Amino acid sequence: MRLSEERVAVIARKIADALLDDELIDLELEEDRFVFLLESFLLKDLRIEDEIDEEATAWLKKHRAHLEEGSTEWEVQMDRVKEELAVARGYVIR
């Protein structure tokens, strides 16, 4: 995962604080529960991205074994495969 769980917790708290400070939301649940839900959502999203990355890597190693991992062509193909996998899941990477 690109961010540690601790970092995600900090980000979730900052998002909640900003939304509450700017009075953009009116909570009908406890603030700590809201922060927990935000954190859970962010972690789930990051895990989906990790899964897509792992699937794309496995696909390339199987179907494009001639490509050197980390090469420019590998990265181009990786982006393409990740995008296709994301679309298939209804997920937006960018």
N, C-alpha and C positions, 0 to 999 in steps of 0.2 A: 504494500500500500504506500502511496506517495506521502501520506501524512501519518504520523503516529496517532494512536487513539487519544493520547494526552493532548496533542495539538488540535485534534478534532473537537475535543471537549472545550478547549479555549475558544475556538472559532464559534461553536454553538452558543456559548455564553455571550460572546460579542454580538452575534446576530440577534439574540434575544434582547440584550440590553439596548441595541440600536432601535429595534422595532418598538420596544416599550418606551424608551426615552422620547422617540419621535411621535408617540401615540398613534402608531400605524396599526396596532392590534389592541383588542380588548380581550384579555384572557378570561376564560370561564373555567380554568383549571389552575392548579398551583404553578407558580413560576418555575420551580425546580422540575416539575413534571414536564412542562413545556420545553425546557432546556434539554431534558433527557430525550424527549421525542425528536427534537432537532438533531441531537447528536446521533441518535439511532438512524435517522434518515440519511444523514451525511455518511455514516459508516457503511450503510447498505449500498449507497450509491458508489462509494469508492471500491467496495468489494465486487460489485458488478463490473466495474471498469477493469479490475484485476483479473477477473474471470475471462473477460473478452481478450485481454492481453495474452493470457496463458493459452487460450484456444487458438488465437492467431499464430502464436509462436509454434505451437504443436502442428498446426496446419502447414505452415511454411516449411518446417523441418521435414514433414512427410512429403509434401507436393513440390517443394522448391529446394530440394536438398543440395542442389548445385550452388545455391547462393551462400555467400559467406555472411554469417551472422554479424550484424553491425555495419555491413557495407551500405553504401548509398542505395543500391538496388534492393537490398534486404529491407531497409527502412521504408522505401517507397512501397514495396509490396506489403509490408507490415501495416502501414497506414491504410492501404486499400482493403486488406482482409479485415482489419479491425472495424473499419467503417461498414463493411458488408455484414459482419456479425452483429454490430450494434443496431443497424437498421432492422435486421431479422428479429431482434429482441424488442424493438420499439424504443431504443435507447439512443440518446444523442451524446456523442463524445466531445464535440467541439463546442 
